[in-house]
């Protein structure tokens, strides 16, 4: 099922929590929803899952609008809300059975669905405990299990890995990857490596507005013009090389990485920079022993887009 | 309806798991039993085989116990955020409200049902007015249902259980005594209207054994208004 968000706006008082966002998520796509705290990620997710109604705009899921067919749409969505709220006084199995029943799963299938979810999320050892007795990681698994119990075509996960230890994070990411093969997944996070590890596409919002939309690579390429290159030039006077590099038109800034080894970090202004550096070395008969693109990190893009 | 019942069952389980139900039933039976059978102006004092004194006492005990049952229902779900988890499943606000409401009604019915031995005892002592007694139970159930609707509304406007409890009592006290009290100081139509608003007036007329549609409509309206306002209050999350 695909998700189509059209000009979505939501105001809280005079403040626009979501400001005119439009977005299309194709079936089987894993979309990473990124943004600083308070950017509107959670609000957007609450609207998609029909918890709150938008002021303007519409969300169309599988051809149905949330304004007309909320109840029908809800059946196809599995949702893990922020902070993973659960009925803590219930036992794991009781809780999952409750969720299964309320999702309208046939009585005869409830048991088997619950058992399957417990298996998938690795809750087997904890299944007879009360939810309140579980550790945070296991609660998170219960949250994921309740979201997936009715085998929804769409999964909306608000910070699915928050509060988990590194091993659990890897497992959950793997699980999301596997699920994403058939399902449409939207997950929000502010952990950037997580997006790179799990998502097909990244969507960055800031102050309710869309600021970037694309794959990790396209986002990187956008700032490729401002690439940083690591250069090492042997057989030359370091100061002389430094000035020469600095004088290049396509170079904006040079600094020493390791002075004794003649290694420099060259901040480029355009794509021509690598060519120019090479030619410079040839002219001066310097030996170029290293020229590696110093990858622009997603962090930098994120900071650049959301700092203001 | 099936979804309402699933929610009702969960609420009932939660009542009994957390011992709330047992404590409520024991206290209710203890209080009303003590004042009905042991304290001064009890059943024996009246000199008639009737449960009237029990109804008068239960009228007060239920007034305090019902807000204690309902205060948690929506306030806690809002505080812990589970309301979001619940409402993003294929249920509507109304399903949730009715589910919780019916759970409260069932618990009240159980508590009232457990006073059935009182009826048997009194019936053994003398010639009891069975019709009047049934009306008395009906009256108790209907005031409970009214206060449960008010309590549910109080629970929907806050995240704090204590605030919900006190709000329910505050609204309840108007119906319980204040309207009748105010009516006493008023003349003519205003007095009549105030009198009509009073829960006590309708309770007394019904528990006396007079089955009047006026009273039934009154209880029906209070219940409807309570639940209706709860639904409106729940929808307010859209414009926080």
Interface residues (C-beta under 8 A of the other chain):
Chain A: X12 X46 X49 X50 X51 X52 X53 X71 X74 X75 X77 X79 X81 X82 X83 X85 X86 X87 X88 X89 X90 X94 X98 X99 X101 X102 X103 X104 X146
Chain B: X3 X6 X7 X10 X13 X14 X17 X18 X80 X81 X82 X83 X84 X85 X86 X87 X88 X89 X90 X91 X92 X237 X238 X239 X240
